[in-house]
């Protein structure tokens, strides 16, 4: 029976307490509908780009974004398809996590793999356990760094892992740790001929969502891994020796870094509950320029006419003043003074 070995260290406890505190702030932060939509879209783009880039996808972030918007990009067909597939699988787990009594099943994991490798692997290998032995090599030296279980063991190891995932409650094991263990175990078993890393990262996110840690779908764990891929793979490999402690320290720290990053961005845009009261319950849509003006005022404290050209070099002063007038109309900004030296500040 699958029984992961690890210790709850001070590092893990500190990371989880940070995540808990940040999650509470994000959950209750007042946010405009337009910003909420933009945050979610940004998280998707980051997940898609970094989740594929870490495994060799050549597309830059802007190019991945263009692909997701249906624009034509000059790139390898495989790179484009990987990006499309990753976006599709993110939408899929988002819907799955909202269903009541969702469980992790072999069929669900096979379907995730199906989506991830669509038009990349042959149909006979899509959503089906591997029948060949594979090895993981160092891309630079060619040295074998890890030999996954033999194909005959894969179905049994997956059944044990899935049974453990569904039977252990959130009271017994924190969802963050459960997600980290799920991530590692999928990589260790390496059930498919290709696409295991993507399936593991998607499954970990699904476990987090099912455990209530959706933080409004604003996060992307993939970006943290991709920024230091060597550390990511080294920590995964170290845990294959049997003890997952260092991997879970790494995993929980990565989650805390991403959650704090999201919290800081949200707090810059939704300063406190007073701002929410100013909306009067109505939905206010802001333009990119208006959002930029608000961010500037949050960072500096105010804005004056002389700063307009620095912030918007291609815009006339009258255009910026029209944006500010609209913000004042919605009671998000107020003007102090009457001359060109007047200051515009956020209300509250």
Secondary structure as UniProt FT lines:
FT   HELIX           10..28
FT   HELIX           33..53
FT   TURN            54..56
FT   HELIX           61..68
FT   TURN            69..70
FT   HELIX           77..97
FT   TURN            100..101
FT   HELIX           106..116
FT   TURN            117..120
FT   HELIX           123..125
FT   TURN            126..127
FT   STRAND          136..137
FT   TURN            139..141
FT   STRAND          144..146
FT   HELIX           151..167
FT   TURN            170..172
FT   HELIX           175..189
FT   HELIX           196..210
FT   TURN            211..212
FT   HELIX           215..217
FT   HELIX           221..227
FT   HELIX           229..239
FT   TURN            240..241
FT   HELIX           245..269
FT   HELIX           273..278
FT   TURN            279..281
FT   HELIX           288..300
FT   HELIX           305..307
FT   HELIX           308..311
FT   TURN            313..314
FT   HELIX           317..329
FT   TURN            330..331
FT   STRAND          333..336
FT   TURN            340..341
FT   STRAND          343..346
//
